[in-house]
Structures are given as C-alpha cells and as structure tokens.
Amino acid sequence: MIFKDYYKILELSSNRVTPEEIKQAYRDQAKKYHPDINTSSQISEERFKDINEAYRVLSNQASKRKYDRMWNTHVGRKQKNSYEESKRGKDSIFSDFFQMFFGDSMHNEIVEEKREKNKKVPTKGENIETEINVSIPDAFYGAEKKIALRTLSGKMKNFEVKIPAGIRNEEKIRLMGQGKPGENGGKPGDLLIKIHIDNNQKYTLQGYDLYTNLLLTPWEAALGTKVELDSIDEKVSLYIPQGIESGEKIRIEGKGYHDGKAGRGDLIAQVQIMVPKNMTQEEKKLFEQLQKVSHYDPRKIYG
C-alpha cells in the first residue's frame, strides 16, 4: 500500500499550516485539475478525487491529527517526486489508503459533521409578495390600508400598511419580518406589497403629470372665458382663449403628482366642448338664429 502524502497532493511543503492555508491550497489544486477543465485526462480525474480526499482529511481537525502521526513517520523516508495514487474501488471517492487507515467510520463522521454543520446554518425565510390597489388621492396624500393574507397554517392575518405620500405606481412597500419563517434560527422573510395606483373619472396619472377633462359650453369656447378648475389639492383659475377647440390641452405647471424631488409634475386639462342635449325653447331659438347668421362651416376646412 502506497502512503499518500496529502500535503504533497495539495502542494503544501509542511504539515504546519493553518486551516485557511489548507482551504486555499485545495481551491488552487481543485481549479487546476477540475474534470470540467481537463475533460480528456483520466489522470486529472483521479488527481481531482485525491485532492478532494486530501482536503476532507486535512480540513477535519480529528482526522488531521490522526493522519499527521502517520505523516511524521513517513515524511523522513525518500518519496518519489512524481505524483502517486493508490487504488480506489469503482465509483469510490476514497482510496484504499483512506479506507485502510481511516475506515468507513471516519468517512461517516466527516459526512455527518458536514450535514450537521449545514443544518445549523441560519437561513432567512422566503419573502412573500402581494399587490393592492389605491386611489390617486390616497397615493398623493398618503393613507393607511388594511389587508388580510392567509398564513401557511391556513389562518387569516391582518396587516396595516402605511402608504407614503407620493408613492410611485408599481413601487413596493416592505414589511420587515412578515414573510415566511427562517430555519435554524434564521430571520423571517419580508412581506413585499406592490402598489397599483388606480385612475378614476376625474384624474389619470401619467408619470408625474395628472390629466383631467376641462368641460366647456360652445359659447365659452367661442367667446373665451375664465373658469375654476379643481386640481388635486386646490382650485386654480384658468383663462380660456376664444375659439378653443375640443382636444386642445392646457398645461398648469406644478399642479400634478409628486415627482419624488420635493417638486411636482403638471396638471394637464384636456378641453371637451359639451353641447346641451335638453334645450329650452329660448335656447333652441338662439341656436337657430345663430345658424341663420353664421357663415362658419368647419367642414370646408378640409374641402
């Protein structure tokens, strides 16, 4: 049976090495002889197995002390400069040398120690994600919402969610520690709540700008006028120029949604000219008189 110099396999010149030096030597050699790099070399594959075997023994303090006693009796003997390997069974990761001096019990101890170590590693729990819808005013001013989620045990749990003023559409709120429980003493995950800001009949949010409809009568549009328009936080006065048409937009700067930089987007009023559906007799006569005296024909614009 050939004595296997695990220090030589890891290219360490002495057994007086720290665990960090053993680990670094293992990484260097494993990278050098990894089968994925040396795909056509059978020797590299066996060398890679011996590198792993050497690291398993030397990285464990109990097995290292046992091996060092043998190493001290063999190190004085003349060793071949070339690499030597002892036989190993088919599909075995340990050589005959390892089995003879350490046996299956040491193998089981190493595997069990690694398994126990992995079991004791604290692992943070998984995050949970959900979504809620909020109105534009609630998102603009901030609000508190209550949501209920079903836990892993099947019970419903209530959460209070504080919506900060000026939150962006699709932004997420994180509730720390309200996700799935951790393992081995690890911290629980978090609850992530995606916010959907709903448009309504009055306002539509596009980026930082708020869009609203400005409804005008035909005579207001024709003659021009001054109107009061509701922005999201106050009334604003608008001067409507005469001859304005449906579809035109009036931009009111700084009256839109929060931009996240202590400023605001714009309020954009989209003009819609409304025609009365139920007219009085007097209103109808006035429109008939206008029809007789007016020479305006919008269809001739494209004629």
SULVEN-V721334 format. One record per run of one state. SS is the DSSP state (~ for helix, > for strand, _ for the rest). FROM is the first residue (numbers start at 1). TO is the last residue. If there is no record, write none. Layout:
BEGIN
SS&FROM&TO, SS&FROM&TO
END
This chain:
BEGIN
_&1&5, ~&6&9, _&10&18, ~&19&33, _&34&41, ~&42&58, _&59&60, ~&61&74, _&75&87, >&88&88, _&89&94, >&95&95, ~&96&119, _&120&122, >&123&123, _&124&127, >&128&135, ~&136&141, _&142&142, >&143&150, _&151&155, >&156&163, _&164&171, >&172&175, _&176&182, >&183&183, _&184&190, >&191&198, _&199&203, >&204&206, _&207&208, >&209&217, ~&218&223, _&224&224, >&225&230, _&231&234, >&235&240, _&241&248, >&249&252, _&253&257, >&258&258, _&259&263, >&264&264, _&265&266, >&267&274, _&275&280, ~&281&293, _&294&297, ~&298&302, _&303&303
END
